[in-house]
Amino acid sequence: MAVVSPLVVVMGVSGSGKTTVGTALAERLGVPYAEADDFHPPENVAKMASGVPLTDTDRAPWLDTIAAWLKAQGGAGGVVTCSALKRAYRDRLRRAAPDVFFLHLDGPPELIGERLTGRTGHFMPSALLKSQFETLEALDADEAGAVVPIDGTPDEVTELAVAAVPR
């Protein structure tokens, strides 16, 4: 019987550590990694950079591109970052990859705001954090996933993430 590697979406608001944990998790699992920010069309990046939150219409093609990446991974597994803030967004991804596991990096707005303030070279301004928390819908009990607290070091958070992913 072939071993199937996990397919994981590392989710959470901007500044929660998705890229840091996602890259480390993919390396630990030995699977491909993709950064969801790279899937945004230029219009979305410009909109966010100017401090305007994306609408569901803005997000639809972005989510479809991430869904296509997930589907293309098949049994090889993979880790992709994606805010996946709403259940409807996660359902859209799940339609392409029914076995996807959502790993929600969770922390208080104050901690994440601190991180965003200190971050350079990213298009997402800290001014949009409030709108992200307002949009965020927690994982429902029927969704394959786990919540990982982000108040530890990156290594500690990665260890929790690795332990949470079913294999």
C-alpha positions in Angstrom: 0.0 0.0 0.0 1.4 3.4 -0.9 2.0 6.0 1.8 0.0 9.1 1.3 1.6 12.3 2.7 -0.6 14.9 4.4 -2.1 17.9 2.6 -2.1 20.9 4.9 -3.3 24.4 4.8 -1.6 26.6 7.4 -4.3 29.2 8.1 -4.7 32.3 10.3 -4.7 36.1 10.1 -1.8 38.0 8.6 1.1 38.0 11.1 0.2 34.7 12.8 3.3 33.0 11.5 1.9 31.1 8.5 5.0 31.4 6.3 7.5 30.6 9.1 5.6 27.6 10.4 4.5 26.5 6.9 8.0 26.3 5.5 9.3 24.5 8.6 6.4 22.1 8.6 6.8 21.3 4.9 10.5 20.6 5.5 9.8 18.4 8.5 7.1 16.4 6.5 9.2 16.2 3.4 6.5 17.7 1.2 6.3 20.6 -1.3 5.5 24.1 0.1 3.6 27.0 -1.5 3.1 30.5 -0.2 -0.4 31.7 -0.8 0.7 35.4 -1.1 2.4 34.3 -4.4 -1.0 33.3 -5.8 -2.6 36.8 -5.4 -3.2 38.7 -8.6 -1.5 42.1 -8.7 -4.9 43.9 -8.2 -5.3 42.1 -4.8 -1.8 43.0 -3.7 -2.3 46.7 -4.7 -5.7 46.8 -2.9 -4.3 45.4 0.3 -1.2 47.5 0.2 -3.4 50.6 0.0 -5.2 49.5 3.2 -8.4 48.2 1.5 -9.6 44.8 2.7 -10.4 42.2 0.0 -13.9 41.2 -0.7 -15.2 37.7 -1.3 -15.2 38.4 -5.0 -11.6 39.5 -4.8 -10.6 36.3 -3.0 -12.5 33.9 -5.3 -9.9 33.5 -8.1 -7.0 33.5 -5.5 -8.8 30.6 -3.6 -9.4 28.8 -6.8 -5.7 29.0 -7.7 -4.7 27.6 -4.2 -7.3 24.9 -4.6 -5.8 23.9 -8.0 -2.4 23.7 -6.3 -3.8 21.5 -3.5 -5.5 19.2 -6.1 -2.3 18.9 -8.1 -0.4 17.6 -5.1 -2.5 14.4 -5.0 -1.1 11.8 -2.7 2.4 13.5 -2.7 1.2 15.8 0.0 2.0 19.4 0.5 1.8 22.5 2.7 0.3 25.8 1.6 -0.3 28.9 3.6 -3.7 30.6 3.2 -5.6 32.8 5.6 -8.7 30.7 5.0 -10.6 33.0 7.4 -14.1 31.9 6.6 -15.7 28.5 6.5 -16.9 29.2 3.0 -13.2 29.7 1.9 -12.2 26.5 3.5 -15.1 24.6 1.9 -14.0 26.0 -1.5 -10.5 24.5 -0.9 -11.9 21.3 0.4 -14.0 20.8 -2.8 -10.7 20.5 -4.7 -8.9 18.5 -2.0 -11.3 16.7 0.3 -8.6 15.3 2.6 -7.0 18.7 3.3 -6.1 19.3 7.0 -6.4 22.9 8.3 -3.8 24.1 10.8 -5.1 27.3 12.4 -2.3 29.4 13.9 -4.1 31.3 16.7 -3.0 34.1 18.9 -4.3 37.3 20.5 -4.6 40.5 18.4 -2.1 42.3 20.6 0.7 39.7 19.9 -0.1 39.6 16.2 -0.3 43.4 15.9 3.2 43.6 17.5 4.5 41.2 14.9 2.9 43.1 12.0 4.3 46.4 13.2 7.8 44.9 13.2 7.5 43.2 9.8 9.0 44.8 6.8 8.8 44.0 3.1 5.2 42.7 3.1 2.2 44.3 1.3 -0.3 43.6 4.1 -0.5 46.7 6.4 -1.2 46.2 10.1 -4.2 48.5 9.7 -6.1 45.5 8.1 -5.6 43.2 11.1 -8.8 44.3 12.7 -10.8 43.4 9.6 -9.1 40.0 9.4 -10.1 39.2 13.0 -13.6 40.4 12.3 -13.8 38.0 9.3 -12.1 35.0 11.0 -14.4 32.1 11.6 -13.1 29.3 13.9 -12.8 25.8 12.6 -16.0 23.9 13.1 -16.1 20.5 14.8 -16.7 18.8 11.5 -13.7 20.3 9.8 -10.5 18.3 9.7 -8.0 20.5 11.5 -6.4 21.7 14.7 -5.7 25.0 16.4 -2.1 25.7 17.4 -1.3 28.6 19.8 1.5 30.9 18.5 2.8 32.3 21.8 5.9 30.1 21.8 9.1 30.4 19.7 8.9 29.5 16.0 10.5 26.1 16.9 7.9 25.4 19.6 5.0 26.4 17.4 6.4 24.2 14.6 6.7 21.2 17.0 3.0 21.7 18.0 2.1 21.9 14.3 4.0 18.7 13.4 2.3 16.9 16.3 -1.1 18.1 15.2 -0.9 16.9 11.6 -2.3 13.4 11.1 -0.1 10.9 9.3 
